[in-house]
């Protein structure tokens, strides 16, 4: 077993502690060396335990139900739930995250698939752990947090993120910057919410409070403004502008602009005298 990360006891400022996570360990185990008989006996933990199988397989018994974790699968075992390892193959490789976090959820476990994003986070943590410096530790903590957010969302666990009122404007500013930086790619409200670590409902609520429009309306308005600037450049054809703004074709570009500005892009350009 190799421990890649252990959360400091007096951890107050990291992204993990702000998410309510304490006593976090991130480990990699190879069952060629780490096959322990103690895990084959019924036991439980006061915190969460998440196992990610990257090679081979393991079978678990959780509260009397059996789960086979093949490569590419993960298992969340909730606090206080009795479980044990039933069987495995010697070449099995896995990552494990254990941590304490308050929850009112009553689940016993969740069995899911490792997404490409989670797999990327696992690889990133492994590579950063080799550097052993302060910046690497910060990056490892952020990637562990991302993994926890993804697996909790996949499990359907409600995120009880209490946003302080004074912080709401910060989230709006962060969302607006992401939208403006990526406006040519037509970001969706879901993508912006994910970037801000908010639900779409939370983002919409605070966006309407401060901007008096929905985030979807803001995205649309910013795209129209960007198109108008591009139309003012007579060196760009309508087809080129359509491609820059990532429309599927010129027809959809024309329809979008006409619907939201009241005239086709060609007429708008003529109005500018271009």
N, C-alpha and C positions, 0 to 999 in steps of 0.2 A: 504494500500500500504506500502511495505517495500523497502527502498532504500538500496541495498547491496553495491553499489559502486557509488561514485561521483568523477569524474576526477578533480584533483586540478587545479586551474586556472593557476598557474605558472608551469605547467607540461612540462618539456623539455626532460627528460631522459627516460621516460617509453616507453615500446614497443608500446603502443597506439599512443603516440605523434610521434614516429618515423614512424609510418604507416600513419600519417597525420590525426589522429583522435583527435578531441578536444571536450570539453564540453560533455563528455560521462556520461550517467547515466544508471545504471543497476538496474531494479526494479522487484519485484514480486507483482502481484495483485490478490486478491481474490474477485470475484464480489459479494460475500455475504456481503462484507463490502465496496468495492471500486467501486460500480456501480454509476457513476456520470452522471448527465444529460448533462453536458457540452460536453462530448464526443459524444453525440447523435445529436449534431448540427454540420453542416458543418464547418470545420476548417482546417487549414494547419499549417505546421511547417517549419522553415527555414533549419532544419537539417533532417537527416534520422530518421525513426521510424521503429523498427522491433518488431513484436509481435509473441511470441511462445506460443501456446495453449497446455497445458499439461493435462487438464481435462475440460470436457464440450465443449462448442462451442460459437463462436461469429460470427455474420454476419456484414460485412463492405460494405459500398458503397464508392468506390474510383473512382473519375472522372466519375460518372454515372454508373459504372459497379459494380455488386454485387459479393462478395466473402464470402463463408462460411468456417470459420476456425474451423475444428473439432480438437479433441485431436490428437497431433502428427503432426500438420501443423504449418507453419509460414508464415507471410506476411511482405514483405519489402515495405514501403511507402516512395517514394523518396521526396526530399525537394520541397516545394512549391505546393504540390498536395493536392487538397481539398478532404476531406474524412470525414466519420462519422460512428459511430456504429449504425447498424439498430436494431439488436436484440441479445440476449444472454440468457443463463440459469444461475440461481443464483449460482450454485456450480462451475462455470467456474473458473479455475486457469490458470494464464498465467505469463510469464516473458516478460519484455519489455526492449529493449535497444534503447536509443535515443542518437544521437551524430551528430557532424558537421564534414564533410569531403568534400573537393573539388572534384568534378567529372564533366566530360563533357558528361556523359551518359544522354540520354533523356527519359529514361523509366519513367512510372508513378508508377508501383508497380511490385512485383514479388511474386507469390504464390507457396510455396514449401513444401516439407516433411522434418520433423526433422529427421536427420540421427542419428544412434547410437552414433557417435562421438559427434555431437552437444548436444544430450541428456546428455552424460557423462560430457561435459563441463558445462552444466547448473547445474547438481547435484554437480559438484566439486566446483563451485563458491558458491553455497548455503552452503556447508560444511565449506569451508574456511572462509566465512564471519562470522561464529560463533566465530572464534579465535581472530579476531580483533587485528592483529599485523602487523608489517611492511612487514614481509615475506609473510604473507597471502595476503596483498594488491598486492604485486608483482605477486603472483601466480594468483590472480583474474584478474589482467590486462592481463596477458598472455593468460588466458583462454577466456576472452572476445575477444581478438585479434584473437584467433583461430576460435571462432564462426563467427566473421565478415569475415574472410578469406573464411571459408566454405560456408557461405550463399552467398557471392559475387560470388564465383566460381559456385555455383549451379545456380545462376541467369544469368551466362554468362557475368558478368561485367568484363571488361578488367582490369587487375591489372597493374597499371602504376607505377611499382616499378623501379625507376631509380637507378641502381647499379653504384656507383662510381668506377672508374677504379682501385683505390688503394684498394678497398674492394673485388675485384673479386677473388684474391688469397685466401682470407679468406673463401669464399664460396667453393672454390676447396678443401681447407684443410678440411673443415667441411664435405664435401661430401665424400672425401677419407676415413676419419676416420669412418664415418657411414658404408661405404662399407666394410672396413677392419674388423670392429667390428662384422658385420653381414654376412660375406662372406659365411659361411656355409649355410645360409638361401637363398642364391641366390637372393639378393635384385634386384628389377627391377629399371630401370632408373626413372620411374614414382614415385616409392617409395622414392628414393633418392632425387628427385626434391622436392617432398612434404615435406620431412624432412627439407630441406634447405629453404623452403618458396620461391621456384623459379618455373618457368615453365620449362618443359623439354627442350624447345628451348633455354631458358636463360642458363640453366645448361650445355647443350651441347656446346653452343658457348664459354662460359668461360673455360670449361674443355679442349676443343680443343686448346684454346689459350695458356694455361699453360702446358698441358700434351701432346699436339700434337696427342692425340687419343680421341675417343669419350668415354663418361662414360660407355657405353655398352661394349666397348673393354676393358676398365680398369677392369670392373667387371669380364669379362671372364678370363683375364690374372691372376687376383688375385685368382680366383677359381682354375685355373690350378696350380698355385704356391702352394696353400694350399693342393691340392691333391698330388702333388709331395712330399711334406713333410710327408704326411700321408703314402704314399707308401714306404717311407724310414723306416717306423716302421714295421718290419716283424711280430710283434705280432697282427697286424690288418689284417683281411681278406678283400678281395675286397668287399664283401657284407657289412662288417661293415663300410668301407670307404664310400661306396655308401649311406648308411643310415646316416652317420655323415654329408655328404654333401647334404642331403635332395633330392636325386634323387628319382623318382618314383619307379625305380627298377634298378637292376644291369645292365640290357641291355642298358638303357639310359645313365648310368654312363660310361660304356665302350665306347659307341658311341661318347659321348661328349669328352672324353679324347683323343680318337684316332683321331677325327676330328681336334682337336686343338693342339695336340702334335706330331702327325704323327705316333703313335704306340699305341697299346692297353695297358692298365695299367699293365697287367700281364707281357708283354714284357719289359716295363719300369722298373718294379721291378727286373726282371732278369738282366737287364743291370746294375742295381745297385749292383748286386751280392747278392740279398736278397732271 
